[in-house]
Amino acid sequence: MGAVTSPVPTIVGALKCQQDSYLQTLETEVVSCNEYTPPKAQQTGKSKTKKSTDPTKALQNGESGESKTWLIELADSVLFPEGGGQPTDHGSLTPLSGENNGSIPITSIQRHGLRCIHFSSTPLEPGTPVRQTVEFSRRWDHMQQHTGQHLLSAIMDGMSLETLGWSMGAAGEMNYVELPRRPSDEEIRVIQGKCNEAIRENAAITVETPEGQSSKSLPEDYDREKGVVRFIRIGSLDYNACCGTHLKQTSHIGLILLHHTQSVRGTNCRLFFTAGDRAIKMATESINGLRAIAVSLSSSSAPADVAAGVQRLGEQVSEARKKEKKMLAEIAKFEGDRVKMELEKKERVFSYRATDGLDFVNLVVFEVKDVVRERGVVVLCSGEVKTSGSIVIIGKPELVESMAAKVKEVVGSVKGGGKGEKWQGKVTEWGKGEIEALKRAIETE
C-alpha cells in the first residue's frame, strides 16, 4: 500500500467561504497542526502598541494566558479569515473521528500569506476529518455591512465623492467610510435615497476571478502570481477587487442608513452608516431611547420636541451649576472666617467638609492663605468613609511638615507631597474612624 498524502490546502481567495458565502457547514480534513508561538513583543509584554493584535486573546477567556493555542490548517474552509476590512468569522470545528468529538469553538481565523489558519484551543491530528460550522448570524451581519459599503461607495463615486478607506464597526456599532470632503446635508439625503433605490432594484452580485487582472489594493504579503484576485460586481453599478464574503443580491442588504459625519485629517470626513439588520436594530433602539427621553421630559416623541426639551434641561442644569458655585463660594468664605477666628486662639486648626471635594478645599485655602502663613497651620480635608478624599495642609513650613507626618500616621491610604508652606494629598479611601482620629490628632498636638 502506498503512503497516504495529505491534500493540498485551498489557498485564500479560492476558499469555500469565498466561493459560496451562504454555505454554513463543510466537512473537510486537517492538513497541519502546530503550536502557536506568539511574537517576542507579545511574549514579554513589551509591545509598544496600545491595541493588542494577538488573536489568542479571544481564546484565553480571562485566564492567566498559560493555555496553549494551536494553528490548524484545513483542506478547505467555510470560515472566513480576517481581511479586506471584514473581521474574522466565528464558528466551530467538530472532529468526525477519534475519541474527542466535542465541538471546538473557533473565534480567530487569520490569513498567513495564501494560507487560512484557524486558532484553536485544542490540537487536532493531521488527517482528522472535521465538520466546520460558521456562526451565520455574525457572517450575515458582516456581509450586509460589507456589501452595503461597496454599494454606498459606488453611489458616491458617481457623485465625485471617492472612498479613501472604510472601517466596519463591531456588532451593533456604526461603520464609516472616509471621504476627501464633507458631503452636504442634501448630498447625504440623495446618497441614501440612491442606495436604497438600488437595493430595491435587486441587482445581482457576482464574484469574478479574471485571468491576468490584478489590483493595487492587494496586501503586500499576498502572492500575486500564485494567488487568486477576486472582483465583486454589483450589477452595472460597481466592479472592485475584494477578498471578503458578499451577498448574492442587493435586496439582501435590506437598507442603508446614513448617520452623522466627523471631520478628520484636514478636509477629510468620516461618514457613518449601518446596513441591514444592524441598521434596523440601531433605529429601533434609537426610537425607543427617544421615547424614554420624551417620557422623562414630559414631551411628545417628535424629535424636534425632544431636542427642545433637552436644550431646556441643559440650560436649567447650567443655571443650577452657576448657583451652586456661587453658594459654595459663600460657604467657603464663612468657613474661612471661622478658620481665621480659630487661628487667633490656637496655632493648629482642622477644617472638614464631607462633600464638594477639592474645589471647596481650594476655595477655603484662598480665603485663609495670607493669615495662616503668619499664625500657624490649617489642615483641610474632604470625603466620607469608604470614599476617596483630599487633604491640603497650609501654613508655616515647619508646622506643615509636622502635620504632614501626622496625617500619614493616621490616614492609611493617603499619598501626597509638597514642601514649604503647602502639602497636598489624595486619600484613596477613608477608613472607619480616620477622619475623627485625624481631627483629634491635630487639635491635641
N, C-alpha and C positions, 0 to 999 in steps of 0.2 A: 504494500500500500504506500503511495507517495505521501510526502509531507503535506499537511493541510496549511494553506497560506491564508493569512488574514486578508479581508477585502480592502481594496484601496479606498480610503475615505473620500467622500464627496467634498469638493472644495467650496469655500464660502463664495456665493454668487450663483451656485447651482444646487443649493440645499433644498430639501423637500419643502421647508417652510417658505422658501422664496419662489418655488415653482407653484405651490398651492397654499396660499396664506390662510385658507379657510379649513385646511386639514388640521384635526385636533389630536390625533393619535398616530403613532408609527411604530411598527416593530422593526428593529434593526439590531446591530451587533456591536459589542465593544471591540474597538481596534487596539487601543492602548490605554494604560492607566499608570500615571506616575504621581509620586508625592509632590505636592506644591512646595516650593521654596520661595518665600517672599523676598523681594529685593532688599539689599542691606539696609537701606534707609528705613524700611518698614520693620526689619528685624530688630534694629537698635532703638527704634522710636525717635530717631533724629531727623526724620523727614522735615524739610523746610516748608512743605506745602500745608496750608491750613486744612484743606479738604482731602481726606483720605480717599485714594482710588483703589484701595486693596479690596478685591472682590470677595475675600474671605470674611470680611466684617459681617456680612449677612449670614454667615454660617455659624458664627460663634455664639449667637443668642445671649449676648451679655456675659458670657463666661470669661475666664481668665485668658482665653486665646490659646491655650496649650493644646487643644484638639487639632488633629491633623486634617489637612484638606488634600483632595486628590483631583488631578487633572485627567478627565476622561474624554477620549475622542471616540466617536461612533462612526459607523459606516455612512450614516446619513443623519440628518437632524430635522425634526419638526419644531424644535425650539430655536428661536432666532437669537443670534449673538449680537450684542450691543453694537450699533454702528449707524452711520448716516443720520444722526440726530435722533435715533429711536432707541429707547432703553432696552435692556435685555428682557427676554421673556422670562416668566416663571413657569414652573411645571414640575414634573417628577419623572424618575426612572424606576421601572419595576422589572427586576430580573425575572426571566421566564424559565430559568433552570437553576439547579442547586438548592441548597438548604435555605439560603437567605432570599426570600421572595417578597420581602416587605418593600413598600414604596419609599423611594429616596427623594426628598424634596430637593429641587434644583432652583436656585434663585440668582445664579450668575452664569451666563454663557458669554464667552469672550472670543473675539477673533484674534488669532495669532498668525499673522501672515495670511495664508489661504486656509488655515485650519480652524475648525469650530471646536472650542474647548469648553467642556462642562465642569464647573467647580462643584465637587461633591464631598460631603462629609463621610462618605462610605466608599471604600475601594471596590472595584469590580474586575474580575479576571478577564483579560483579552479573550475574545471568542464567546463570551456570555451573551446570549440573546436577551434583549430588553424591550420593554414597551415604553415608549415616550408618550407623555400626555402633557399638553400645554394648558395653562390656566387661561382659557379662551376669553373670559371677560376682560382680562388685562390686555390680551392681544387685540381684541376688538376695539377697545378704547384707544390703544396706540395707533391702530390703523385709521380710525376716524380722525384723530388729530393729525397724523402724518399725511394722509391723502388730502385732508382738509387744507393743510398748509400748502401742498402742491397746487391745489385749485386756487387758493387765495393768492398765492404768488403769481400764478398765471394771469389772473384777472388784473392784478396790479401792474404787471409788466405791460399790459396793453394800455395802461394809463400813465406810463412813464414813471412808475414807482418800482424800481428794481429792488429785489430782496437781497440784502447783503449777508444775511445769516438768520438763523432761527433757533429757538430752544423750546423743547417740549417740557411743559411743567409736569411735576409729579401728579399722581392720581388726584383728581379733584381740584387741581390748581390751573391757572391760566397758562397758555403758551404765548410766545411772542415772535414776531418777525421784526428784524431790524431793517430800517429804510434810510435812504440818504437825506430825507427831509420829512417834516411832519405833514401828513395829509390834512386837508381842511375838513371841517365837520361835514360839509356837503360831499366831499370825496369819499369819506368813510361811509356815509349813507348809501352812495352809489355803489361802492365796492361790495358792501354787504348784500345789497339787492341783487347785483350781478352774480355773486357767489351762490346765493340760494336759488336764483333762476336756473343756473347751470346744474344745480343739484336736482331740481325738479325735472329737467330735461333728460336725466338718467343716461348720461353718456357712458359708454363702455370704457373701462380702464384695463389696459393690457400691458404685459411685460415683454420687451423685445431685447434680444441679445445679438445685435447686428455684427457681422464679421468685420474685423479690422477697424471698428469705430471705437475711439477712446474718449476720455473725459478728463478735463483739468481738475475735477473735484475728487478724483480717486485719492485715498490715503497714500502717504509716501511708502508705507511698508506693504502695499498690495502689489503683487506681481502682475504687471500689465500684460505680460506675454502669456503666462500660464493661467491667469485669472479669467473671470467672466465679467464683462461690463454690461450691466443691466440698464435699460432705459424704460421709464414709465411713461406711457402715453395715456392722456385723458382726452378721448375723442379727438377733436381738432383744436383743443384749447392749449395743450401742453405736451412737451416731449423733453424729459430731463433724465439724466443719469441718477440712479439711486439704488442702494443695496437693500432698502427696507422692505417690510411687508406692507402690501397695499390692498385696498378694497377692490372689488371687481366692477363696480358701477357707482356713479356719483350719488345715486339715490341712497346708497348705504351710508353716506356721510351724515345724512339726516338733516343737519342745518349747520350754518356757521354764524356765530355771534361775535361781533367786534366790540371790544370793550374800550379801554382808555389808551392814551398814548403817554410816553415818557421820553423826555429828551436825554440823549446820551452822546458823549464824544462830539462836541461841537454842534453841527447842524443835524446829526443823525437822530433817529427817533425809533423807539420801540412801539409797535402796535400790538396790543394784547388781544388774544382771541381764544375761543373754545369752539369745539365742534361736537356734533352728535349727542350721545347720551350724557357726556360730561357737560355740554352746554345746557341741556335740559335740566340736569341736576343743579347746576350753579344758578340757573334762572329761577328754579323753584325755591332754592334756599334764599335767594335774594328777595323774592316776593314775600316769603314767609317772614324774613327778617324785617322787611319794610313794614309789614303788617304789625309785627310785635312792637316796633318803634312807634308806629302810629297809635297803638293802644296806650302805650305809656305816656304819649304826649296828648292823648285825648283829641286826636285829629283824625281826619279821613286818611285812607291809604293812598290817596293820589300822591305821586312822587313830589309834585310841587308843594303840596300842603305839608308833607313830612319834612321836606327841606326847609321850609319856612319855620316849622316848629323847632327843628334842630337849631336853626340860626338864633331863634329867640332864646332857647335854652342856653346856648353858648354865651349870648350877651348877658343873661342873668348870672351865669357862673362867673363870668369875668367881673361883673359888678360886685358879686359877693366876695370874690378874692380881694378886690380893692378894699372893701370894707374890713375884711379880716386882717389884711396887712396893716391898715390904719389902727384897728383896735389892738393888734399885737404890739405895735409901737407904743401905744398909750400905756398898755400893761407893763411893757419893758421899762418905761420911764418911771412908773410907780415903783417897780422893783428896784430900779437904780437908785431912786431916792431912799428907799428902805435900806439898801446896802450902804449908802453913804452915811446915813444916820447911825447904823451899827458900827461903822468904822470909827466914828467919833468916840465910841465906848470901848471897842476892843480891836485887836490887831488882825484877827482872823474871822472871816465871815463866810458862811455857807449859803448858796443860792440854788434852789432846785425847782424845776418845773417839769412835770411828767410828760406833757405833750409839747408840740411845736418845735422840739429839737434844737439843732444848732442855730437855726435862724433866730430864735428867741434869745439864745445864749449870746450871740454876737451883738444883738441889739442892746442887751444889758451891759456887755463889755464896753460898747460905745459910750454909754451913759456914765460909767464909773471909772474909765481908764485913767483919766487925769488925776482924780482924787486918790485912787488906791495905790498908785505908784509912790505916793508920799507917805501914806498912813499905814499900809500893811499888805494883806493878801486876800483875794476872794477866790473861792472855788465854786464854779458854776457847773451844774450838770443837768442832764435831761434823760428821759427814758423811764420805762417801768420794768418790773420784774419779768423775766423771760423774754424781754425785747432788747433791742440794741439801744445805744445812747451815746451821748457826747459829754466830754468833760473839758473845761477850759480853766486854767489857773492863771491869774494875772496879778501883778503886784511887785513888791520889792524882790529883786533877783534871789537873794539868799532865802527868803521865805517861800518863793515859788519853787525853788529846788527842794526844800524840805517837805513841802506839801505834795509835790510830785512823788516823792519817795513814799509818803504816807498813802497816797492813792493807790500805788502799785501794791502795797501790802494788803489793803482792804479789798480792792476790786480784782477778782481773779482773771477776768478776760480783757482787761484794759491794755491797749497798746498805743503808744504815742511818743512824743518827743518835743523838744524845744529848749531854749536857753534864754538866759537873761530875764526879762520881765514877763514872758509868756510861755506857757506849756499847754499843749493841746493833745487830747487822746480820744480814741474811739473804743467804746465798750461793745464787745461782740454780743454779750448777753448778760444783763444784770442778774446776779444770783439773789436768792431769797435773803432779805435782811441786809444786803450790802449797802443800799442807799442810806438806811438808818445808821449803820455802823460807820459809814464814811462821815456822816454829819456829826456823830459823837466824837469821832477821832479828831476832826478839825476843830470843833468848838471846845474840846477839853485838852487840847495840845498844850 
